[in-house]
Amino acid sequence: MSTTYQESPSRVLMKGNEAFAESAIRGGCRYYFGYPITPQNEIPEYMSRELPKNGGHFIQAESEISAINMAYGAGAAGGRVFISSSSPGIALMQEGMSFACCAEVPMVILTVCRCGPGIGGIQPGQADYFQATRGGGNGDYKIPVFAPSSIQEGSDLVFEAMELADKWRNPIIIFTDGLLGQMMEPVTLPEHIDVASSKDIRKSKAWALTGYGADDSSRNTITSLRLQPEVLEKHVHHLFDKYTEIEKTLTRAETIGIEDCDVVLVAYGIVARITKEAIEMLARDGIKAGLIRPISLWPFPHSVFDKISNKAKAVISTELSMGQMIEDVRLAVANRLPVRLLSRTGGMIPTSLEIAERTKKILATM
Amino acid sequence: MLKPIFEYTKGMLRVETNFCPGCTHGISHRLITETLDEMGKLGEAIGCGPIGCAVMAHKFMNVDMCECAHGRAPAVASGVKRVHPDNLVFTYQGDGDLASIGTAEIIHAAARGECFSTFFVNNAIYGMTGGQMAPTTLPGQRSTTSQTGRDTGKSGFPIRVCELLSTLDGAVYVERVALNSPAGVAKAKKAVRRAFDVQEKKLGFSFVEFVSACPTNWGLSPVAAVDFIKEKMLPYYPPGVFKSPQ
């Protein structure tokens, strides 16, 4: 357990996983269901200890499958739910994500990515980019995915996601990795929001399962089965109308110097921080490197790529995977510039020097 | 003025069900919702439905209700109950849903002593998918995936769920009833009431198994299916109270 200084009104030193858990509580999470898996174990531990103090409930589920279905139940009942897991555990949760999207049950899912495939390893990775952005559940559905690159940003995004999930009646994924989850940084935590009591849930969530009381004309059902093709097609179109609105409002990216540069590095999460240092090193060697840091992985910030300088020689997708984000980068670049991959995987983390040197090598071939 | 002695319960919505002639789902649906009606609790109940023939229970039962992924209703109900601890929460599940794909969920919900009630429809076969072997299919019983009869040497033995759950301290009320006779139905209704009473008192997990008929997939007439329950099902799945508070 890391040391938290609750008395301090603003800035505290916290481990990533614990800061994310605390921000979920402050964002109104009163229900957490989890199963142990490294490197996110601090979250169920923190929630088991801290949620009851805040009037909330913790269940250690028998599996990740059960955990997400408990989340589905609590979310359908109108509660604010936050769950977390890591790569193989997230794989088990994906059936539930598909159901939650179809039935429009809100929940926030934190994924603390490790390495795969299979059991893989417990070191940080980003090889679950497809898992998060493409989904492993069945059917046509989308989940907004945000990838913070610092504990502060992660804390802010978890807090905001608690609201966004309710607003859009959809799961929201916060995509972090074992490094962000395990390291400690100073963080300014958000203020607690007020949470509706169980009795008052229907006032803000007219759709929730609360028991209809005296008037059965307000009976609610939450379903994902639609056997008639024309009915299901209409429902899927309704979901995709919603996703279109989400694309308009939730697409986010940070950029540095892409309008005037020799090369653009694209990196998200913890890799973007290492890449920023590499960009400074390259600048000292007279190479102008820009950065695109997608904050939303879905919706991917395609339009930002239109701003890349015409004199840029290449766009380099820098990732802890064997080329997953690069597919979105290629779509965004649309053959305007060469796209190359700078990758480490298996839990290996490139140094800023390595990124700088490999960028130079790539430029030398252009 | 004549006093009505039997009426359509408010607990069931006035829509056609999708159930076959001789199927007992209609009886078990009614027993649950009629009991809630008599308790004045329809408006406070929240149901968690299965995947299987009863997937559309939410269209028939006049309570707030959700569908659940196959086998996951006990996990869903655990979540619902955390948000609404004072509401009556129940799951309604078939044998494939509860005793096969959802085995982990039901065992752990019972072990946690979750204060909701589970109603388990055991008709020894997969209904909606067309008559495949269930975890409760009897030795020698024919199904579309055990076409010469369940061979216990190859596919093992049926699971007696009441007996299994009775070993768990969190399960405080466990009863098996049979829907093959008026007396059995009357007993079943008492069991449903008991389960909800146990839940209201927050004593722990309550569980009622309905030994049920599936004439369509058994390849029997509705009348012959009733006999099948008595002659074949009940010797393997004996009715009775396996656990009860006090």
Interface residues (C-beta under 8 A of the other chain):
Chain A: Y31 F33 H57 I59 A61 E62 S63 I65 S66 A67 N69 M70 A71 Y72 G73 A74 G75 A76 A77 G78 G79 V81 E95 G96 F99 A103 S198 I201 L209 T210 G211 Y212 G213 A214 D215 D216 R219 N220 T221 I222 T223 S224 L225
Chain B: K10 L42 G43 E44 A45 I46 C48 V55 M56 H58 K59 N62 V63 D64 M65 C66 E67 C68 A69 R72 A75 V76 A77 S78 G79 V80 K81 R82 V83 H84 P85 D86 N87 A104 E105 I107 H108 R112
